[in-house]
Amino acid sequence: MNHLPATPAVDTAPTRSREPLVFGGVPEAEGWALAPITPRDRVHFRTDHELPLEEFRRELPDGVTVSYDQGEGLYRVDGACGTASVVAEWVRAWCAGRGTATVGLRAETDVRRRAPRDLPPAFLDGLCRHYLPVSLKRLQRNSSTLRLHVPDPDDLTQQVSEWILKAVEQFDEGKGVPFGAFLATQLSKWVHDLGRNAHGRTAADTENRQQKAVAAFLAEHQRRPSEKELAAYMGQSVATLRRNSQTVATLNGLRNLQSLDGVGPDGTEIMLPDAHEAPDEIMGEAEQTLLSHALTAACAPDPDARPDQRAGQPNVLGWATWYLTTWGGRTKTQLSGDLGTSVRNMNVHADRVERALKVRLVELAD
């Protein structure tokens, strides 16, 4: 008698799935639908003086809104699709009428964003409370970079909270990617942007590529590469590698200049040689040291300015512009390419240095 093979047992128990997240009594998926992402035209710009924001808001054309990112010193003006060029001209004229110069003004069309304030307050509050500890844990792998740019734990919590709100603004629920996955991807990008914004995009990207190449060579050969080997490994000429290495060295030098945070210059005593005893070349080096000291002090934050104002932050770009064009043999056009910024923006920062440096040089002459 033939027997049919036994039918394998099938687990008919339902697969366990994660319960949907609920914030403020509203399921997450439903919450996004309450404030869908919408297209608009946007104008981005910075200024050489902080704008009176409430007055600016009152005088904006109907249907146009503005937000201000204090951390980046960046204004974002939003209008209806098709109005980017008109809004850009209006912003430029309004600022010029009040003696304020715009820096890096750029119009962008068809930007898809949502305003976090359009979400139910309880939903937004619950979402932020849930994703804050998740994000902080996710960012532990970037702790060394974060400590460099955001050393205070309270400031880090604030920065991550701002990033969560930024992700809420950009998240497009129609693309089928969960918000948590979108946020994790953006966090890695924004950590990298901290260095790019502080020290110039091209310089930070160059440093990142060189570090990765050195690490890969070390893993493969168990030793550091020579200059020629590293150039070949990166597919560059030795001349290009040397030029890029100078950019990286400048970047690291800027990071290590304690005096740019307002701590060093005025509290440090400089011992000068006796002009009658020291040879001319030593006195020449002493004068260069004094000039460098004065330049660095001129780039320190203004102690009378608020930390969120441009004058209350170290003028890194102004320092790089003055130092590298005076002693580094570089032109502003070359620096513009290396640092990923416009010559006009460099001039704005360099003018701030010049005003402060004139005072310092008078003190030195006395």
Disulfide bonds with the S-S distance in Angstrom:
none
